[in-house]
């Protein structure tokens, strides 16, 4: 683009609503970051699960249902991270999402209740820790755009 890069006229101000601001709205501006977070989370979780299964079992041993469970959990987690929610909300959400995704995989694998409980506790702790630093990207974007991140 030529010209003044700080000019607002150079940006598509209605991209967030597919150029239809009359029928679509995003009052708090979270949809773009939530969508980006969901896509990133789903991609990272899905690729991680797929690579792990290929390393352990080869392509012929890939369980695509497990990959889909991880993609769903990653999408929800990424959307929460992209929402710019407060730190306590991120802690709680990531703890629950991580434990729930692990529960789904363990139930699918028909693990015993002791293993399921332990896996969920460990996964919940991991989710809690990821909530400690998650969402900072969305907070920074809102601050850069002149809005409070909280």
C-alpha positions in Angstrom: 0.0 0.0 0.0 1.2 3.4 -0.8 0.6 6.5 1.3 0.2 7.1 4.9 0.2 3.8 6.8 -1.4 5.4 9.8 -4.4 6.6 7.8 -7.6 4.7 8.9 -8.8 4.9 5.3 -6.4 2.2 4.4 -8.0 -0.5 6.6 -11.1 -2.6 6.0 -13.0 -1.4 9.0 -15.8 -4.0 8.5 -13.7 -7.2 8.0 -14.8 -8.4 11.4 -18.4 -8.7 10.2 -17.7 -9.8 6.6 -18.4 -6.3 5.4 -22.0 -6.4 6.7 -22.1 -4.1 9.8 -25.9 -3.7 9.6 -26.6 -7.4 10.2 -23.5 -8.4 12.1 -21.8 -6.8 15.0 -19.0 -7.3 17.5 -19.6 -4.8 20.3 -16.5 -5.7 22.3 -14.2 -6.5 19.4 -13.4 -10.0 20.6 -14.6 -12.1 17.6 -11.4 -11.7 15.5 -9.0 -12.7 18.3 -11.3 -15.5 19.5 -11.6 -16.9 16.0 -7.8 -16.6 15.5 -7.3 -18.3 18.8 -9.7 -21.1 18.0 -8.0 -21.8 14.7 -4.5 -21.7 16.2 -5.6 -23.9 19.2 -7.3 -26.4 17.0 -4.3 -26.6 14.6 -1.7 -26.9 17.4 -3.7 -29.6 19.3 -4.6 -31.6 16.2 -1.1 -31.5 14.7 0.5 -32.4 18.1 -1.9 -35.4 18.6 -1.3 -36.5 15.0 2.5 -36.3 15.2 2.5 -38.1 18.5 0.4 -40.9 17.1 2.5 -41.2 14.0 5.7 -41.3 16.0 4.3 -44.0 18.3 2.2 -46.1 15.8 3.0 -45.0 12.2 0.4 -43.6 9.9 -1.6 -46.9 9.8 -2.1 -46.7 13.6 -3.5 -43.2 13.7 -6.8 -42.9 15.7 -8.6 -40.0 14.0 -11.3 -39.9 16.7 -8.6 -38.9 19.3 -7.2 -36.4 16.9 -10.7 -34.8 16.5 -11.2 -34.7 20.3 -7.9 -32.9 20.6 -8.9 -30.5 17.8 -12.2 -29.7 19.6 -10.4 -29.1 22.9 -7.8 -27.0 21.3 -10.4 -24.9 19.5 -12.3 -24.1 22.7 -9.1 -23.4 24.6 -7.8 -21.2 21.8 -11.0 -19.2 21.6 -10.9 -18.6 25.4 -7.3 -17.5 25.2 -8.2 -15.1 22.3 -11.1 -13.7 24.2 -8.9 -11.5 26.4 -10.8 -12.8 29.4 -9.3 -11.9 32.8 -6.7 -14.1 34.4 -9.0 -15.9 36.8 -11.3 -16.8 34.0 -8.4 -18.1 32.0 -7.2 -20.2 34.9 -10.6 -21.7 35.4 -11.4 -22.2 31.7 -8.1 -23.8 30.8 -8.3 -26.1 33.9 -11.7 -27.3 32.9 -11.1 -27.6 29.2 -7.8 -29.5 29.7 -9.4 -31.9 32.2 -12.5 -32.4 30.0 -10.5 -33.1 26.9 -8.4 -35.7 28.8 -11.6 -37.2 30.3 -13.0 -37.6 26.8 -9.9 -39.3 25.5 -9.6 -41.6 28.6 -13.2 -42.6 28.3 -12.8 -43.3 24.6 -9.7 -45.5 25.5 -11.8 -47.3 28.2 -9.2 -46.6 31.0 -10.0 -47.5 34.6 -11.3 -44.8 36.9 -8.1 -44.5 38.9 -6.1 -43.7 35.7 -8.8 -41.4 34.5 -8.8 -39.4 37.7 -5.0 -39.1 37.8 -4.9 -38.1 34.1 -7.6 -35.4 34.6 -5.9 -34.0 37.7 -2.5 -33.8 35.9 -4.2 -32.3 32.8 -6.1 -29.8 34.9 -2.9 -28.6 36.5 -1.3 -28.2 33.1 -4.3 -26.3 31.9 -4.2 -24.1 35.0 -0.5 -23.3 34.3 -1.2 -22.5 30.6 -3.9 -20.1 31.8 -1.2 -18.2 33.7 0.3 -16.8 30.5 -2.5 -17.3 28.1 -4.6 -14.5 26.7 -1.7 -12.0 26.8 -1.8 -11.7 23.0 -5.4 -10.6 23.0 -4.8 -8.2 25.9 -1.8 -6.7 24.0 -3.9 -6.2 20.8 -6.6 -4.5 22.8 -4.1 -2.2 24.5 -2.4 -1.4 21.2 -5.8 -0.5 19.7 -6.4 2.0 22.6 -8.8 -0.2 24.6 -8.3 -1.5 28.0 -7.3 -5.2 28.0 -9.3 -6.0 31.1 
